[in-house]
Amino acid sequence: MILWTLQHPAVLDALETNGRYLVEPKNIVFPPEQDSATVHLHAAYQWLISKMEARIGPPPKGAEYPIWAWYKQQGRTDGKPDMRRSGHAKPGEPLVRMKLDVPDNLVLLSDFNDWHFVLNYWHCSKTEEESVAFDLECESSGVSFLDLGNFDLDSPALRRLRRTIVNSWDYVLDVYAPRNEDWHSPWQKRSIQATFWALEKRHALSIERFTAR
């Protein structure tokens, strides 16, 4: 499938030297603060990694984290980043934009907006009715919204509701599943991200250098 990714020039150097690039643990920097957002970020990455292992296979030796790319961006039919816009990186930072062709069976797609349910440890409901039903289940169980993401707390009710939350995240990966457009954005307005284990030089269809605005 055709993907687009923005990378640091060091990634291009690795491709030229080794013919491939893997995300090594030393290149992943999580926020140092040990607050709930950081805890949830770690949990989100571990969930995604487990899904990648189950659906596209384990990472090659030397890789523990995925490479990120775009399959589709909001308002577009493809994932090509618009380098005229700011926000891709810190202003003045060098970037490389690559157009890739990666075999479908090596890629896991996920909905960018719905991914935020995973990042925030929220229930990803398919409809408003499902969301209301989950809230009522929490209320009847005596569990507050804040309790769900506080892993210092534990109880049978919390464990049950947390399983429901994690199970709901599979919807994030079902990017072609029918959406209730009163509750989720229509396809034209959705952004679809892609993750895969290894960036091979042979995957690159085009390579362009930019400076972030």
Secondary structure as GFF3:
##gff-version 3
##sequence-region A 1 213
A	DSSP	beta_strand	2	7	.	.	.	ID=ss1
A	DSSP	alpha_helix	9	18	.	.	.	ID=ss2
A	DSSP	beta_strand	20	22	.	.	.	ID=ss3
A	DSSP	three_ten_helix	25	27	.	.	.	ID=ss4
A	DSSP	alpha_helix	36	56	.	.	.	ID=ss5
A	DSSP	beta_strand	67	72	.	.	.	ID=ss6
A	DSSP	beta_strand	94	101	.	.	.	ID=ss7
A	DSSP	three_ten_helix	104	106	.	.	.	ID=ss8
A	DSSP	beta_strand	108	111	.	.	.	ID=ss9
A	DSSP	alpha_helix	112	119	.	.	.	ID=ss10
A	DSSP	alpha_helix	128	140	.	.	.	ID=ss11
A	DSSP	alpha_helix	145	148	.	.	.	ID=ss12
A	DSSP	alpha_helix	156	168	.	.	.	ID=ss13
A	DSSP	alpha_helix	170	173	.	.	.	ID=ss14
A	DSSP	three_ten_helix	187	189	.	.	.	ID=ss15
A	DSSP	beta_strand	192	196	.	.	.	ID=ss16
A	DSSP	beta_strand	198	200	.	.	.	ID=ss17
A	DSSP	three_ten_helix	201	203	.	.	.	ID=ss18
A	DSSP	beta_strand	204	211	.	.	.	ID=ss19
###
